[in-house]
Amino acid sequence: MGFEELFFRARKEDKEAMMKIIEMYRPLMIKYAFVDGKFDEDLYQEFVYRILVCIKKFPYNKK
Amino acid sequence: MNVEEKDLLNQFSAYVKASIKYTKSEYLEKRTKIRNSEVILFENEDVNEEGMDDILQQVEKLSENLGQEVLQIQLLLDQISNSKIYRAVSGLNKDQKEILLLRILYLKSFEEISSMLNIKQKKVENTYYNAIKKIRIILGGRNNGI
């Protein structure tokens, strides 16, 4: 399954696809969730929520 | 992966990254705000336990010297309602406190203060402005301002 398909499945609220996209961006989130050298769990959760919002709101229309 | 798909992935990644950066700055700002208000509460406790007694004694001594009534101690305490300023003022040395109180609370001129305390006027001025500077530093510079 390519990213495009994954993305559109996630957009249609397919939980599995959403999880896969979150998995994809986990390293990025972990990198940014470090505050003063400490891992901030709350911030990480905010990021997860934000990615779900991003999936929904990303301005892209299939041609 | 074809070109279109790669484009989508890149664009979405950039979108997510920007969004995450923004979320982080927003989150940190919020947290700083919350922490600042928490600190003030803690400082209030400190002031009640130690700082208050300390400053009361000092003010009492000072007002005895000046022959002022005890009522005016309360006046000073009423004036300083901010706990951060309390802390800042209690961090000053004796001369600085004395001059600050005379200048601000009793509204004396530098000339009057210098004759009351037998210190040169220039020294009074310098001490006063140094005290203000010190308080400003303790309060965290321009952000909090006085």
N, CA and C atoms of all chains as a GROMACS GRO file, in nm:
protein
  627
    1MET      N    1   0.085  -0.121   0.000
    1MET     CA    2   0.000   0.000   0.000
    1MET      C    3   0.088   0.125   0.000
    2GLY      N    4   0.064   0.211  -0.099
    2GLY     CA    5   0.144   0.334  -0.109
    2GLY      C    6   0.096   0.439  -0.012
    3PHE      N    7   0.169   0.547  -0.005
    3PHE     CA    8   0.134   0.652   0.090
    3PHE      C    9   0.001   0.718   0.056
    4GLU      N   10  -0.020   0.734  -0.075
    4GLU     CA   11  -0.143   0.801  -0.119
    4GLU      C   12  -0.267   0.728  -0.068
    5GLU      N   13  -0.263   0.596  -0.086
    5GLU     CA   14  -0.378   0.515  -0.043
    5GLU      C   15  -0.393   0.522   0.109
    6LEU      N   16  -0.278   0.511   0.174
    6LEU     CA   17  -0.277   0.517   0.320
    6LEU      C   18  -0.337   0.648   0.369
    7PHE      N   19  -0.293   0.755   0.303
    7PHE     CA   20  -0.338   0.889   0.341
    7PHE      C   21  -0.488   0.904   0.326
    8PHE      N   22  -0.540   0.855   0.214
    8PHE     CA   23  -0.684   0.873   0.192
    8PHE      C   24  -0.767   0.781   0.280
    9ARG      N   25  -0.710   0.667   0.313
    9ARG     CA   26  -0.780   0.581   0.408
    9ARG      C   27  -0.786   0.647   0.545
   10ALA      N   28  -0.675   0.708   0.582
   10ALA     CA   29  -0.671   0.778   0.711
   10ALA      C   30  -0.768   0.895   0.711
   11ARG      N   31  -0.778   0.959   0.598
   11ARG     CA   32  -0.869   1.072   0.585
   11ARG      C   33  -1.014   1.028   0.604
   12LYS      N   34  -1.039   0.904   0.564
   12LYS     CA   35  -1.176   0.852   0.583
   12LYS      C   36  -1.189   0.785   0.719
   13GLU      N   37  -1.101   0.821   0.808
   13GLU     CA   38  -1.106   0.776   0.948
   13GLU      C   39  -1.088   0.626   0.965
   14ASP      N   40  -1.001   0.569   0.883
   14ASP     CA   41  -0.961   0.430   0.901
   14ASP      C   42  -0.856   0.427   1.012
   15LYS      N   43  -0.891   0.362   1.123
   15LYS     CA   44  -0.804   0.367   1.240
   15LYS      C   45  -0.665   0.310   1.213
   16GLU      N   46  -0.664   0.201   1.138
   16GLU     CA   47  -0.536   0.135   1.109
   16GLU      C   48  -0.442   0.229   1.031
   17ALA      N   49  -0.500   0.294   0.931
   17ALA     CA   50  -0.420   0.386   0.849
   17ALA      C   51  -0.372   0.504   0.933
   18MET      N   52  -0.459   0.554   1.020
   18MET     CA   53  -0.421   0.665   1.108
   18MET      C   54  -0.302   0.625   1.195
   19MET      N   55  -0.312   0.504   1.249
   19MET     CA   56  -0.204   0.454   1.335
   19MET      C   57  -0.073   0.446   1.258
   20LYS      N   58  -0.086   0.401   1.131
   20LYS     CA   59   0.036   0.386   1.050
   20LYS      C   60   0.101   0.522   1.025
   21ILE      N   61   0.018   0.623   1.000
   21ILE     CA   62   0.074   0.756   0.976
   21ILE      C   63   0.138   0.810   1.104
   22ILE      N   64   0.073   0.787   1.217
   22ILE     CA   65   0.130   0.832   1.344
   22ILE      C   66   0.264   0.762   1.369
   23GLU      N   67   0.267   0.630   1.337
   23GLU     CA   68   0.393   0.554   1.349
   23GLU      C   69   0.502   0.619   1.264
   24MET      N   70   0.462   0.657   1.142
   24MET     CA   71   0.556   0.718   1.048
   24MET      C   72   0.623   0.842   1.107
   25TYR      N   73   0.543   0.921   1.176
   25TYR     CA   74   0.595   1.049   1.226
   25TYR      C   75   0.640   1.042   1.371
   26ARG      N   76   0.641   0.921   1.426
   26ARG     CA   77   0.681   0.908   1.567
   26ARG      C   78   0.821   0.966   1.596
   27PRO      N   79   0.922   0.935   1.512
   27PRO     CA   80   1.056   0.991   1.541
   27PRO      C   81   1.056   1.144   1.542
   28LEU      N   82   0.981   1.204   1.449
   28LEU     CA   83   0.972   1.350   1.444
   28LEU      C   84   0.911   1.405   1.572
   29MET      N   85   0.802   1.338   1.614
   29MET     CA   86   0.732   1.384   1.735
   29MET      C   87   0.821   1.369   1.858
   30ILE      N   88   0.893   1.256   1.862
   30ILE     CA   89   0.981   1.234   1.978
   30ILE      C   90   1.090   1.340   1.981
   31LYS      N   91   1.142   1.372   1.864
   31LYS     CA   92   1.247   1.473   1.856
   31LYS      C   93   1.197   1.607   1.914
   32TYR      N   94   1.076   1.644   1.875
   32TYR     CA   95   1.025   1.774   1.918
   32TYR      C   96   0.966   1.771   2.060
   33ALA      N   97   0.943   1.649   2.112
   33ALA     CA   98   0.880   1.642   2.244
   33ALA      C   99   0.980   1.657   2.357
   34PHE      N  100   1.108   1.669   2.320
   34PHE     CA  101   1.209   1.690   2.424
   34PHE      C  102   1.217   1.838   2.459
   35VAL      N  103   1.190   1.868   2.587
   35VAL     CA  104   1.199   2.006   2.634
   35VAL      C  105   1.304   2.010   2.744
   36ASP      N  106   1.406   2.091   2.726
   36ASP     CA  107   1.518   2.100   2.821
   36ASP      C  108   1.578   1.962   2.849
   37GLY      N  109   1.591   1.882   2.746
   37GLY     CA  110   1.653   1.750   2.762
   37GLY      C  111   1.564   1.645   2.827
   38LYS      N  112   1.438   1.683   2.852
   38LYS     CA  113   1.346   1.585   2.912
   38LYS      C  114   1.231   1.557   2.817
   39PHE      N  115   1.190   1.431   2.813
   39PHE     CA  116   1.078   1.394   2.727
   39PHE      C  117   0.947   1.436   2.792
   40ASP      N  118   0.869   1.515   2.718
   40ASP     CA  119   0.743   1.567   2.773
   40ASP      C  120   0.626   1.487   2.716
   41GLU      N  121   0.570   1.402   2.799
   41GLU     CA  122   0.462   1.312   2.754
   41GLU      C  123   0.339   1.390   2.707
   42ASP      N  124   0.306   1.497   2.779
   42ASP     CA  125   0.188   1.576   2.742
   42ASP      C  126   0.203   1.638   2.604
   43LEU      N  127   0.325   1.690   2.582
   43LEU     CA  128   0.352   1.753   2.453
   43LEU      C  129   0.342   1.649   2.342
   44TYR      N  130   0.391   1.529   2.369
   44TYR     CA  131   0.385   1.421   2.270
   44TYR      C  132   0.240   1.390   2.235
   45GLN      N  133   0.155   1.385   2.336
   45GLN     CA  134   0.013   1.360   2.312
   45GLN      C  135  -0.050   1.471   2.229
   46GLU      N  136  -0.008   1.594   2.256
   46GLU     CA  137  -0.056   1.708   2.176
   46GLU      C  138  -0.020   1.688   2.029
   47PHE      N  139   0.104   1.639   2.008
   47PHE     CA  140   0.150   1.616   1.871
   47PHE      C  141   0.066   1.512   1.800
   48VAL      N  142   0.036   1.402   1.872
   48VAL     CA  143  -0.045   1.295   1.813
   48VAL      C  144  -0.180   1.351   1.770
   49TYR      N  145  -0.238   1.430   1.860
   49TYR     CA  146  -0.367   1.492   1.829
   49TYR      C  147  -0.353   1.584   1.708
   50ARG      N  148  -0.243   1.658   1.705
   50ARG     CA  149  -0.221   1.753   1.597
   50ARG      C  150  -0.206   1.682   1.462
   51ILE      N  151  -0.142   1.566   1.464
   51ILE     CA  152  -0.126   1.492   1.338
   51ILE      C  153  -0.260   1.445   1.286
   52LEU      N  154  -0.346   1.402   1.378
   52LEU     CA  155  -0.480   1.360   1.336
   52LEU      C  156  -0.556   1.478   1.273
   53VAL      N  157  -0.538   1.596   1.334
   53VAL     CA  158  -0.601   1.715   1.278
   53VAL      C  159  -0.543   1.745   1.141
   54CYS      N  160  -0.410   1.730   1.129
   54CYS     CA  161  -0.341   1.754   1.001
   54CYS      C  162  -0.396   1.665   0.890
   55ILE      N  163  -0.416   1.537   0.924
   55ILE     CA  164  -0.466   1.443   0.823
   55ILE      C  165  -0.599   1.492   0.769
   56LYS      N  166  -0.681   1.540   0.859
   56LYS     CA  167  -0.814   1.589   0.818
   56LYS      C  168  -0.805   1.718   0.739
   57LYS      N  169  -0.716   1.806   0.782
   57LYS     CA  170  -0.718   1.941   0.728
   57LYS      C  171  -0.620   1.967   0.614
   58PHE      N  172  -0.533   1.870   0.586
   58PHE     CA  173  -0.432   1.893   0.483
   58PHE      C  174  -0.500   1.929   0.350
   59PRO      N  175  -0.465   2.044   0.293
   59PRO     CA  176  -0.536   2.090   0.172
   59PRO      C  177  -0.488   2.014   0.049
   60TYR      N  178  -0.555   1.906   0.016
   60TYR     CA  179  -0.514   1.826  -0.100
   60TYR      C  180  -0.637   1.760  -0.161
   61ASN      N  181  -0.649   1.774  -0.292
   61ASN     CA  182  -0.760   1.709  -0.360
   61ASN      C  183  -0.706   1.612  -0.464
   62LYS      N  184  -0.764   1.493  -0.462
   62LYS     CA  185  -0.719   1.392  -0.558
   62LYS      C  186  -0.760   1.433  -0.698
   63LYS      N  187  -0.661   1.426  -0.790
   63LYS     CA  188  -0.693   1.467  -0.927
   63LYS      C  189  -0.772   1.358  -0.998
   64MET      N  190   0.722   0.393  -0.565
   64MET     CA  191   0.648   0.516  -0.535
   64MET      C  192   0.661   0.613  -0.653
   65ASN      N  193   0.549   0.652  -0.710
   65ASN     CA  194   0.558   0.743  -0.825
   65ASN      C  195   0.577   0.889  -0.779
   66VAL      N  196   0.593   0.976  -0.879
   66VAL     CA  197   0.629   1.116  -0.849
   66VAL      C  198   0.518   1.186  -0.771
   67GLU      N  199   0.397   1.162  -0.812
   67GLU     CA  200   0.283   1.227  -0.746
   67GLU      C  201   0.275   1.190  -0.598
   68GLU      N  202   0.296   1.062  -0.576
   68GLU     CA  203   0.287   1.012  -0.439
   68GLU      C  204   0.399   1.071  -0.353
   69LYS      N  205   0.517   1.080  -0.414
   69LYS     CA  206   0.632   1.137  -0.344
   69LYS      C  207   0.605   1.282  -0.307
   70ASP      N  208   0.545   1.354  -0.403
   70ASP     CA  209   0.509   1.494  -0.379
   70ASP      C  210   0.414   1.506  -0.262
   71LEU      N  211   0.313   1.420  -0.264
   71LEU     CA  212   0.214   1.422  -0.156
   71LEU      C  213   0.283   1.396  -0.022
   72LEU      N  214   0.370   1.296  -0.021
   72LEU     CA  215   0.439   1.261   0.104
   72LEU      C  216   0.523   1.380   0.154
   73ASN      N  217   0.597   1.440   0.060
   73ASN     CA  218   0.682   1.553   0.099
   73ASN      C  219   0.599   1.670   0.152
   74GLN      N  220   0.493   1.700   0.078
   74GLN     CA  221   0.408   1.813   0.119
   74GLN      C  222   0.344   1.786   0.255
   75PHE      N  223   0.296   1.665   0.270
   75PHE     CA  224   0.230   1.633   0.397
   75PHE      C  225   0.330   1.635   0.512
   76SER      N  226   0.451   1.585   0.485
   76SER     CA  227   0.554   1.586   0.590
   76SER      C  228   0.587   1.728   0.633
   77ALA      N  229   0.601   1.816   0.534
   77ALA     CA  230   0.631   1.957   0.564
   77ALA      C  231   0.518   2.018   0.645
   78TYR      N  232   0.396   1.984   0.605
   78TYR     CA  233   0.277   2.036   0.673
   78TYR      C  234   0.275   1.991   0.820
   79VAL      N  235   0.301   1.862   0.839
   79VAL     CA  236   0.302   1.806   0.974
   79VAL      C  237   0.412   1.869   1.058
   80LYS      N  238   0.530   1.886   0.997
   80LYS     CA  239   0.643   1.941   1.070
   80LYS      C  240   0.614   2.084   1.116
   81ALA      N  241   0.561   2.164   1.024
   81ALA     CA  242   0.530   2.303   1.059
   81ALA      C  243   0.427   2.306   1.171
   82SER      N  244   0.328   2.219   1.157
   82SER     CA  245   0.221   2.213   1.256
   82SER      C  246   0.275   2.174   1.393
   83ILE      N  247   0.366   2.076   1.393
   83ILE     CA  248   0.424   2.029   1.520
   83ILE      C  249   0.507   2.139   1.585
   84LYS      N  250   0.583   2.210   1.502
   84LYS     CA  251   0.664   2.321   1.556
   84LYS      C  252   0.574   2.424   1.622
   85TYR      N  253   0.466   2.457   1.552
   85TYR     CA  254   0.374   2.557   1.604
   85TYR      C  255   0.310   2.508   1.735
   86THR      N  256   0.271   2.381   1.736
   86THR     CA  257   0.211   2.323   1.856
   86THR      C  258   0.306   2.333   1.974
   87LYS      N  259   0.434   2.306   1.945
   87LYS     CA  260   0.532   2.309   2.053
   87LYS      C  261   0.546   2.450   2.111
   88SER      N  262   0.557   2.548   2.023
   88SER     CA  263   0.576   2.685   2.074
   88SER      C  264   0.453   2.729   2.152
   89GLU      N  265   0.336   2.691   2.102
   89GLU     CA  266   0.211   2.726   2.170
   89GLU      C  267   0.205   2.660   2.308
   90TYR      N  268   0.244   2.532   2.310
   90TYR     CA  269   0.241   2.454   2.433
   90TYR      C  270   0.337   2.513   2.536
   91LEU      N  271   0.458   2.548   2.490
   91LEU     CA  272   0.558   2.602   2.583
   91LEU      C  273   0.513   2.737   2.639
   92GLU      N  274   0.453   2.816   2.552
   92GLU     CA  275   0.405   2.947   2.596
   92GLU      C  276   0.300   2.932   2.706
   93LYS      N  277   0.210   2.840   2.680
   93LYS     CA  278   0.102   2.813   2.776
   93LYS      C  279   0.160   2.765   2.909
   94ARG      N  280   0.255   2.673   2.897
   94ARG     CA  281   0.316   2.616   3.018
   94ARG      C  282   0.390   2.723   3.099
   95THR      N  283   0.461   2.810   3.027
   95THR     CA  284   0.533   2.918   3.096
   95THR      C  285   0.436   3.007   3.172
   96LYS      N  286   0.325   3.038   3.106
   96LYS     CA  287   0.224   3.121   3.171
   96LYS      C  288   0.176   3.056   3.299
   97ILE      N  289   0.144   2.926   3.288
   97ILE     CA  290   0.093   2.854   3.406
   97ILE      C  291   0.198   2.851   3.515
   98ARG      N  292   0.322   2.825   3.476
   98ARG     CA  293   0.429   2.817   3.577
   98ARG      C  294   0.449   2.950   3.645
   99ASN      N  295   0.441   3.058   3.569
   99ASN     CA  296   0.458   3.191   3.630
   99ASN      C  297   0.354   3.217   3.736
  100SER      N  298   0.230   3.181   3.706
  100SER     CA  299   0.125   3.206   3.805
  100SER      C  300   0.143   3.114   3.925
  101GLU      N  301   0.195   2.995   3.902
  101GLU     CA  302   0.222   2.904   4.014
  101GLU      C  303   0.330   2.960   4.104
  102VAL      N  304   0.434   3.015   4.045
  102VAL     CA  305   0.546   3.070   4.122
  102VAL      C  306   0.498   3.181   4.214
  103ILE      N  307   0.407   3.263   4.162
  103ILE     CA  308   0.359   3.373   4.244
  103ILE      C  309   0.288   3.320   4.368
  104LEU      N  310   0.211   3.214   4.352
  104LEU     CA  311   0.143   3.156   4.468
  104LEU      C  312   0.244   3.106   4.570
  105PHE      N  313   0.348   3.035   4.521
  105PHE     CA  314   0.450   2.984   4.612
  105PHE      C  315   0.518   3.098   4.685
  106GLU      N  316   0.548   3.203   4.610
  106GLU     CA  317   0.616   3.317   4.671
  106GLU      C  318   0.529   3.380   4.779
  107ASN      N  319   0.400   3.381   4.752
  107ASN     CA  320   0.308   3.435   4.852
  107ASN      C  321   0.322   3.360   4.984
  108GLU      N  322   0.330   3.227   4.973
  108GLU     CA  323   0.346   3.147   5.094
  108GLU      C  324   0.474   3.184   5.167
  109ASP      N  325   0.581   3.194   5.088
  109ASP     CA  326   0.710   3.231   5.147
  109ASP      C  327   0.700   3.363   5.220
  110VAL      N  328   0.640   3.457   5.155
  110VAL     CA  329   0.628   3.589   5.214
  110VAL      C  330   0.552   3.581   5.346
  111ASN      N  331   0.447   3.500   5.345
  111ASN     CA  332   0.368   3.489   5.467
  111ASN      C  333   0.448   3.427   5.580
  112GLU      N  334   0.532   3.329   5.544
  112GLU     CA  335   0.603   3.259   5.650
  112GLU      C  336   0.725   3.335   5.703
  113GLU      N  337   0.810   3.377   5.611
  113GLU     CA  338   0.937   3.437   5.655
  113GLU      C  339   0.949   3.584   5.616
  114GLY      N  340   0.934   3.606   5.485
  114GLY     CA  341   0.959   3.740   5.432
  114GLY      C  342   0.879   3.848   5.503
  115MET      N  343   0.755   3.812   5.537
  115MET     CA  344   0.665   3.908   5.600
  115MET      C  345   0.721   3.952   5.735
  116ASP      N  346   0.758   3.854   5.817
  116ASP     CA  347   0.814   3.887   5.949
  116ASP      C  348   0.939   3.973   5.934
  117ASP      N  349   1.021   3.927   5.839
  117ASP     CA  350   1.148   3.994   5.814
  117ASP      C  351   1.124   4.141   5.783
  118ILE      N  352   1.040   4.164   5.688
  118ILE     CA  353   1.020   4.300   5.640
  118ILE      C  354   0.948   4.382   5.746
  119LEU      N  355   0.860   4.314   5.820
  119LEU     CA  356   0.790   4.385   5.928
  119LEU      C  357   0.890   4.439   6.030
  120GLN      N  358   0.984   4.349   6.067
  120GLN     CA  359   1.085   4.391   6.166
  120GLN      C  360   1.167   4.508   6.115
  121GLN      N  361   1.207   4.496   5.990
  121GLN     CA  362   1.290   4.602   5.934
  121GLN      C  363   1.215   4.735   5.929
  122VAL      N  364   1.092   4.726   5.887
  122VAL     CA  365   1.012   4.848   5.878
  122VAL      C  366   0.991   4.906   6.018
  123GLU      N  367   0.970   4.815   6.111
  123GLU     CA  368   0.948   4.859   6.249
  123GLU      C  369   1.068   4.936   6.303
  124LYS      N  370   1.186   4.875   6.280
  124LYS     CA  371   1.309   4.940   6.323
  124LYS      C  372   1.321   5.078   6.262
  125LEU      N  373   1.297   5.081   6.133
  125LEU     CA  374   1.311   5.205   6.058
  125LEU      C  375   1.215   5.311   6.110
  126SER      N  376   1.093   5.271   6.133
  126SER     CA  377   0.994   5.369   6.176
  126SER      C  378   1.020   5.413   6.320
  127GLU      N  379   1.080   5.323   6.400
  127GLU     CA  380   1.121   5.366   6.534
  127GLU      C  381   1.224   5.478   6.525
  128ASN      N  382   1.320   5.454   6.437
  128ASN     CA  383   1.423   5.555   6.418
  128ASN      C  384   1.363   5.689   6.377
  129LEU      N  385   1.268   5.682   6.296
  129LEU     CA  386   1.209   5.805   6.246
  129LEU      C  387   1.103   5.860   6.341
  130GLY      N  388   1.068   5.780   6.441
  130GLY     CA  389   0.964   5.822   6.533
  130GLY      C  390   0.827   5.822   6.470
  131GLN      N  391   0.808   5.733   6.373
  131GLN     CA  392   0.678   5.726   6.307
  131GLN      C  393   0.587   5.627   6.379
  132GLU      N  394   0.460   5.633   6.350
  132GLU     CA  395   0.366   5.543   6.414
  132GLU      C  396   0.364   5.407   6.346
  133VAL      N  397   0.317   5.308   6.422
  133VAL     CA  398   0.314   5.171   6.369
  133VAL      C  399   0.218   5.161   6.251
  134LEU      N  400   0.122   5.248   6.252
  134LEU     CA  401   0.021   5.249   6.146
  134LEU      C  402   0.083   5.253   6.008
  135GLN      N  403   0.197   5.323   6.002
  135GLN     CA  404   0.258   5.341   5.871
  135GLN      C  405   0.322   5.215   5.816
  136ILE      N  406   0.351   5.121   5.905
  136ILE     CA  407   0.403   4.992   5.857
  136ILE      C  408   0.297   4.928   5.769
  137GLN      N  409   0.175   4.932   5.821
  137GLN     CA  410   0.065   4.874   5.747
  137GLN      C  411   0.051   4.942   5.612
  138LEU      N  412   0.073   5.072   5.613
  138LEU     CA  413   0.063   5.150   5.491
  138LEU      C  414   0.160   5.100   5.386
  139LEU      N  415   0.283   5.074   5.432
  139LEU     CA  416   0.386   5.024   5.341
  139LEU      C  417   0.346   4.888   5.285
  140LEU      N  418   0.298   4.801   5.376
  140LEU     CA  419   0.261   4.667   5.333
  140LEU      C  420   0.147   4.672   5.232
  141ASP      N  421   0.057   4.766   5.255
  141ASP     CA  422  -0.053   4.781   5.159
  141ASP      C  423  -0.003   4.825   5.023
  142GLN      N  424   0.099   4.911   5.028
  142GLN     CA  425   0.153   4.962   4.901
  142GLN      C  426   0.214   4.850   4.818
  143ILE      N  427   0.286   4.760   4.889
  143ILE     CA  428   0.352   4.651   4.816
  143ILE      C  429   0.262   4.530   4.817
  144SER      N  430   0.177   4.522   4.715
  144SER     CA  431   0.083   4.410   4.713
  144SER      C  432   0.141   4.293   4.633
  145ASN      N  433   0.239   4.325   4.549
  145ASN     CA  434   0.296   4.220   4.463
  145ASN      C  435   0.404   4.142   4.539
  146SER      N  436   0.389   4.011   4.545
  146SER     CA  437   0.482   3.932   4.625
  146SER      C  438   0.622   3.932   4.568
  147LYS      N  439   0.630   3.948   4.434
  147LYS     CA  440   0.762   3.951   4.370
  147LYS      C  441   0.838   4.074   4.416
  148ILE      N  442   0.768   4.185   4.427
  148ILE     CA  443   0.833   4.308   4.471
  148ILE      C  444   0.874   4.296   4.617
  149TYR      N  445   0.791   4.230   4.695
  149TYR     CA  446   0.825   4.201   4.835
  149TYR      C  447   0.963   4.138   4.842
  150ARG      N  448   0.972   4.031   4.764
  150ARG     CA  449   1.095   3.953   4.765
  150ARG      C  450   1.213   4.039   4.720
  151ALA      N  451   1.189   4.117   4.617
  151ALA     CA  452   1.295   4.202   4.563
  151ALA      C  453   1.340   4.303   4.668
  152VAL      N  454   1.243   4.363   4.735
  152VAL     CA  455   1.276   4.465   4.834
  152VAL      C  456   1.351   4.403   4.952
  153SER      N  457   1.310   4.283   4.992
  153SER     CA  458   1.377   4.222   5.106
  153SER      C  459   1.519   4.177   5.071
  154GLY      N  460   1.550   4.170   4.939
  154GLY     CA  461   1.685   4.134   4.898
  154GLY      C  462   1.782   4.252   4.899
  155LEU      N  463   1.731   4.370   4.922
  155LEU     CA  464   1.819   4.489   4.922
  155LEU      C  465   1.891   4.502   5.056
  156ASN      N  466   2.000   4.580   5.056
  156ASN     CA  467   2.068   4.600   5.184
  156ASN      C  468   2.002   4.713   5.264
  157LYS      N  469   2.052   4.732   5.384
  157LYS     CA  470   1.981   4.819   5.478
  157LYS      C  471   1.968   4.963   5.427
  158ASP      N  472   2.080   5.016   5.378
  158ASP     CA  473   2.079   5.154   5.328
  158ASP      C  474   1.979   5.171   5.215
  159GLN      N  475   1.986   5.073   5.124
  159GLN     CA  476   1.899   5.082   5.007
  159GLN      C  477   1.752   5.082   5.048
  160LYS      N  478   1.720   4.992   5.142
  160LYS     CA  479   1.581   4.984   5.188
  160LYS      C  480   1.538   5.115   5.251
  161GLU      N  481   1.628   5.167   5.336
  161GLU     CA  482   1.596   5.289   5.409
  161GLU      C  483   1.565   5.403   5.312
  162ILE      N  484   1.654   5.419   5.216
  162ILE     CA  485   1.637   5.529   5.121
  162ILE      C  486   1.514   5.509   5.034
  163LEU      N  487   1.494   5.383   4.994
  163LEU     CA  488   1.377   5.352   4.911
  163LEU      C  489   1.248   5.386   4.985
  164LEU      N  490   1.243   5.348   5.112
  164LEU     CA  491   1.122   5.374   5.191
  164LEU      C  492   1.100   5.523   5.209
  165LEU      N  493   1.208   5.593   5.244
  165LEU     CA  494   1.194   5.737   5.264
  165LEU      C  495   1.149   5.806   5.136
  166ARG      N  496   1.210   5.763   5.028
  166ARG     CA  497   1.183   5.829   4.901
  166ARG      C  498   1.042   5.799   4.852
  167ILE      N  499   1.004   5.670   4.858
  167ILE     CA  500   0.877   5.631   4.796
  167ILE      C  501   0.759   5.648   4.892
  168LEU      N  502   0.777   5.601   5.015
  168LEU     CA  503   0.662   5.604   5.106
  168LEU      C  504   0.644   5.741   5.169
  169TYR      N  505   0.755   5.801   5.214
  169TYR     CA  506   0.742   5.930   5.281
  169TYR      C  507   0.760   6.048   5.188
  170LEU      N  508   0.786   6.016   5.059
  170LEU     CA  509   0.794   6.118   4.956
  170LEU      C  510   0.895   6.230   4.988
  171LYS      N  511   1.008   6.189   5.046
  171LYS     CA  512   1.111   6.289   5.076
  171LYS      C  513   1.196   6.313   4.952
  172SER      N  514   1.253   6.434   4.946
  172SER     CA  515   1.345   6.460   4.835
  172SER      C  516   1.482   6.403   4.873
  173PHE      N  517   1.570   6.393   4.774
  173PHE     CA  518   1.704   6.341   4.802
  173PHE      C  519   1.776   6.429   4.904
  174GLU      N  520   1.752   6.558   4.894
  174GLU     CA  521   1.817   6.653   4.984
  174GLU      C  522   1.775   6.625   5.128
  175GLU      N  523   1.646   6.607   5.148
  175GLU     CA  524   1.595   6.581   5.284
  175GLU      C  525   1.652   6.450   5.338
  176ILE      N  526   1.653   6.348   5.251
  176ILE     CA  527   1.705   6.218   5.294
  176ILE      C  528   1.851   6.231   5.334
  177SER      N  529   1.927   6.304   5.254
  177SER     CA  530   2.070   6.316   5.284
  177SER      C  531   2.093   6.386   5.417
  178SER      N  532   2.010   6.486   5.448
  178SER     CA  533   2.028   6.552   5.578
  178SER      C  534   1.978   6.465   5.693
  179MET      N  535   1.873   6.384   5.667
  179MET     CA  536   1.820   6.298   5.773
  179MET      C  537   1.918   6.187   5.811
  180LEU      N  538   1.982   6.130   5.709
  180LEU     CA  539   2.069   6.015   5.734
  180LEU      C  540   2.217   6.052   5.743
  181ASN      N  541   2.247   6.180   5.726
  181ASN     CA  542   2.386   6.226   5.724
  181ASN      C  543   2.470   6.155   5.618
  182ILE      N  544   2.415   6.147   5.501
  182ILE     CA  545   2.489   6.091   5.387
  182ILE      C  546   2.489   6.198   5.279
  183LYS      N  547   2.593   6.198   5.197
  183LYS     CA  548   2.599   6.296   5.088
  183LYS      C  549   2.483   6.271   4.991
  184GLN      N  550   2.434   6.380   4.934
  184GLN     CA  551   2.318   6.369   4.847
  184GLN      C  552   2.345   6.280   4.727
  185LYS      N  553   2.467   6.294   4.674
  185LYS     CA  554   2.502   6.215   4.556
  185LYS      C  555   2.495   6.065   4.587
  186LYS      N  556   2.541   6.032   4.708
  186LYS     CA  557   2.541   5.891   4.747
  186LYS      C  558   2.398   5.839   4.762
  187VAL      N  559   2.313   5.925   4.818
  187VAL     CA  560   2.173   5.887   4.832
  187VAL      C  561   2.114   5.856   4.696
  188GLU      N  562   2.140   5.945   4.600
  188GLU     CA  563   2.085   5.926   4.466
  188GLU      C  564   2.135   5.796   4.405
  189ASN      N  565   2.267   5.776   4.417
  189ASN     CA  566   2.323   5.655   4.358
  189ASN      C  567   2.263   5.530   4.421
  190THR      N  568   2.254   5.532   4.553
  190THR     CA  569   2.199   5.415   4.624
  190THR      C  570   2.056   5.389   4.579
  191TYR      N  571   1.980   5.497   4.567
  191TYR     CA  572   1.839   5.484   4.527
  191TYR      C  573   1.828   5.421   4.388
  192TYR      N  574   1.905   5.474   4.294
  192TYR     CA  575   1.892   5.422   4.157
  192TYR      C  576   1.948   5.281   4.146
  193ASN      N  577   2.051   5.252   4.224
  193ASN     CA  578   2.102   5.114   4.225
  193ASN      C  579   1.998   5.017   4.278
  194ALA      N  580   1.927   5.063   4.382
  194ALA     CA  581   1.823   4.977   4.440
  194ALA      C  582   1.714   4.949   4.337
  195ILE      N  583   1.674   5.056   4.267
  195ILE     CA  584   1.571   5.039   4.164
  195ILE      C  585   1.618   4.942   4.057
  196LYS      N  586   1.747   4.960   4.019
  196LYS     CA  587   1.804   4.872   3.916
  196LYS      C  588   1.800   4.727   3.963
  197LYS      N  589   1.837   4.708   4.089
  197LYS     CA  590   1.843   4.573   4.145
  197LYS      C  591   1.704   4.508   4.145
  198ILE      N  592   1.607   4.588   4.188
  198ILE     CA  593   1.469   4.536   4.190
  198ILE      C  594   1.426   4.497   4.050
  199ARG      N  595   1.462   4.583   3.954
  199ARG     CA  596   1.423   4.556   3.817
  199ARG      C  597   1.484   4.425   3.767
  200ILE      N  598   1.611   4.402   3.806
  200ILE     CA  599   1.677   4.278   3.764
  200ILE      C  600   1.606   4.158   3.827
  201ILE      N  601   1.576   4.171   3.956
  201ILE     CA  602   1.510   4.060   4.025
  201ILE      C  603   1.373   4.031   3.963
  202LEU      N  604   1.305   4.137   3.923
  202LEU     CA  605   1.172   4.119   3.863
  202LEU      C  606   1.179   4.069   3.720
  203GLY      N  607   1.300   4.061   3.666
  203GLY     CA  608   1.313   4.002   3.532
  203GLY      C  609   1.310   4.101   3.420
  204GLY      N  610   1.365   4.220   3.443
  204GLY     CA  611   1.387   4.315   3.334
  204GLY      C  612   1.260   4.372   3.275
  205ARG      N  613   1.268   4.399   3.144
  205ARG     CA  614   1.162   4.476   3.077
  205ARG      C  615   1.028   4.405   3.077
  206ASN      N  616   1.032   4.272   3.070
  206ASN     CA  617   0.908   4.199   3.057
  206ASN      C  618   0.806   4.234   3.164
  207ASN      N  619   0.858   4.241   3.288
  207ASN     CA  620   0.764   4.268   3.397
  207ASN      C  621   0.753   4.416   3.426
  208GLY      N  622   0.864   4.488   3.396
  208GLY     CA  623   0.863   4.632   3.414
  208GLY      C  624   0.811   4.679   3.547
  209ILE      N  625   0.837   4.802   3.581
  209ILE     CA  626   0.776   4.853   3.703
  209ILE      C  627   0.690   4.973   3.665
   0.00000   0.00000   0.00000
